[in-house]
Every structure is written in structure tokens, then in C-alpha cells.
Amino acid sequence: MPRKKTKSLQRKIQPDRRYDSVLVQRLIHKVMLAGKKQLAERLVYDAMALAAKKLKSDDPLAVLEDALKKIYPHMEVRARRVGGANYQIPYEVKGTRQVHLGLKWFVEAARERRKTLGKDFAQALAAEIVDAANETGAAVKRRDEAHRMADANRAFAHFARF
């Protein structure tokens, strides 16, 4: 079995019920805990509606997509051992990994916000969507940190295997 998931090994994710979007379904899967998918669906749909209302938009799906595009990382660093030393080598993030990291950081930020503020998760997720749309918030900060690390280690880019 290969280390990387090739096209033939990737699962085909069905779109969600309400918006017919694979992106929303992936967000629902990230939010879901202990197999409670209906609860995760309700939380995501409520959060999307709240965020669209706060941003005065008619289309919750467009608001979510816009917010997530601002979170997706373009560069990341990976550790590589060269000649007895470990280097943080910057790599470009492509395709499904970009979406995976963005969604993961997004849900982690919402969960952390829920812990600190004691809000309902749907409200915390909606607040994170609004913050991401305005390019503020913990998930955007995480993306900027990844980009800063990649930029700081740009000198080691020649060690990358292409």
C-alpha cells in the first residue's frame, strides 16, 4: 500500500442533502463526533445560516466557501533529514490536502472558541466563519503562521524532492 493516497484509494464523498455540496459534507464529517452525523449536520447548517445573517448575505454556501478560501494554506513546512541534520523544508500545498488542513484548522478554532467563551458550538462555528470572511480569527492566524514558517525556511527549498 502506498504512503500517499493515490486517486484510486481516495473515497468518493457524496454531497450533502441541503446544499448539494461536497465541501459542506466534508465540513460535516470534520465536525462529527462519535458517529452523530445528524447532530453535526444541524450544527453546520445552523452555523451557516447564522453567519450569512451576520454578514447580511442571502447565500450561506457562498459565505462558507469564501471564508474557507481565505483559510486554505498555500505553503507548509515538512521535516526532512539531510546529512545528519533535520531541516524544515517548504512545500506547496495542493488539492485535497489544502482543503483538509483548512477544514481541520477551522473546526479546531471553533472548538477552542466554544471552550473559552462557553457558547453553543453552532454559534462558535458561525463566529469563526464570520472572522474568516473578514480575514481575522484563529484559523486565519494558523494559516499565516504556516506561511511565515515556509517563508522563513525558504533557504532550504533546494533540499525538496520533486
C-alpha positions in Angstrom: 0.0 0.0 0.0 1.5 3.4 -1.0 2.3 6.0 1.6 0.4 8.7 -0.3 -3.3 8.3 -1.1 -3.4 7.9 -4.9 -6.5 8.7 -6.9 -7.7 5.1 -6.8 -7.5 5.0 -3.0 -9.5 8.2 -2.3 -13.1 7.8 -1.1 -15.7 9.5 -3.2 -17.7 11.8 -0.8 -21.3 12.3 -1.6 -22.7 15.9 -1.5 -24.8 17.0 1.5 -28.5 17.0 1.5 -29.4 20.7 1.7 -26.8 22.5 -0.4 -25.6 19.6 -2.6 -22.0 20.5 -1.9 -19.1 18.1 -1.2 -17.3 20.9 0.7 -20.2 21.2 3.2 -20.3 17.4 3.6 -16.6 17.4 4.4 -17.1 20.1 7.0 -19.9 18.0 8.5 -17.6 15.0 8.7 -14.9 17.1 10.4 -17.5 18.4 13.0 -19.0 14.9 13.6 -18.0 13.2 16.8 -18.8 9.6 17.8 -20.8 9.0 14.6 -23.5 11.5 15.4 -24.0 12.8 11.9 -27.5 14.3 12.2 -26.3 16.5 15.1 -23.2 17.6 13.1 -25.4 18.4 10.1 -27.7 20.5 12.2 -24.8 22.4 13.8 -23.2 23.1 10.5 -26.4 24.2 8.8 -27.3 26.4 11.8 -23.8 28.0 11.8 -24.0 28.7 8.1 -27.4 30.4 8.5 -26.2 32.5 11.4 -23.0 33.5 9.6 -25.0 34.5 6.5 -27.3 36.6 8.6 -24.4 38.3 10.4 -22.8 39.1 7.0 -26.1 40.2 5.5 -26.0 37.6 2.7 -28.7 35.5 1.1 -26.4 32.6 0.2 -24.9 30.7 3.2 -23.0 28.4 0.9 -21.2 31.3 -0.8 -20.3 32.8 2.6 -18.8 29.5 3.7 -16.9 28.9 0.5 -15.5 32.5 0.7 -14.5 32.1 4.3 -12.8 28.7 3.7 -10.8 30.0 0.7 -9.3 32.6 3.0 -8.1 29.8 5.3 -6.6 27.4 2.8 -2.8 27.3 3.1 -0.6 27.6 0.0 2.7 26.6 1.6 3.7 24.4 4.5 6.9 23.0 6.0 7.8 19.4 6.4 10.8 18.0 8.3 13.5 16.2 6.2 16.7 14.7 7.4 19.7 15.7 5.3 23.2 14.7 6.3 22.5 14.2 10.0 20.6 17.4 10.4 16.8 18.0 10.3 15.6 20.8 8.1 12.1 22.3 7.8 11.6 22.4 4.0 8.8 24.4 2.5 6.4 22.7 0.1 3.5 23.9 -1.9 0.1 22.5 -0.6 -2.1 21.2 -3.3 -5.6 19.8 -3.8 -7.3 17.8 -1.1 -4.6 18.4 1.5 -5.2 22.1 1.2 -8.9 21.6 1.9 -8.2 19.1 4.6 -5.9 21.5 6.5 -8.2 24.4 6.1 -11.2 22.5 7.4 -9.2 21.0 10.3 -7.9 24.4 11.4 -11.4 25.8 11.0 -13.1 23.2 13.3 -10.3 23.3 15.8 -10.6 27.0 16.1 -14.4 26.8 16.6 -14.0 24.1 19.3 -11.4 26.2 21.1 -13.7 29.2 20.9 -16.5 27.2 22.3 -14.4 26.1 25.3 -13.1 29.6 26.1 -16.4 31.5 25.5 -18.8 28.8 26.6 -21.0 29.3 23.6 -23.1 26.9 21.7 -21.0 25.1 19.0 -23.1 26.4 16.2 -22.6 30.0 17.4 -18.9 29.4 17.8 -18.7 28.0 14.2 -20.7 30.9 12.9 -18.4 33.4 14.6 -15.4 31.6 13.1 -17.0 31.7 9.6 -17.6 35.5 10.0 -14.0 36.0 11.3 -12.5 34.0 8.4 -14.6 36.0 5.9 -13.1 39.2 7.5 -9.6 37.6 7.5 -9.3 37.5 11.3 -9.7 34.7 13.8 -7.7 31.7 14.9 -7.9 29.7 11.7 -6.5 32.6 9.6 -3.8 33.1 12.2 -2.8 29.5 11.8 -2.6 29.8 8.0 -0.4 32.9 8.4 1.8 31.1 10.8 2.3 28.2 8.3 3.1 30.7 5.6 5.6 32.5 7.9 7.3 29.3 8.7 7.6 28.4 5.0 8.9 31.8 4.2 11.5 31.7 7.0 12.8 28.4 5.8 12.9 29.3 2.1 16.7 28.9 2.1 16.2 25.1 2.5 13.9 24.8 -0.5 16.7 23.3 -2.6 16.5 20.1 -0.4 13.0 19.4 -1.6 12.4 16.3 -3.7 10.1 17.0 -6.6 
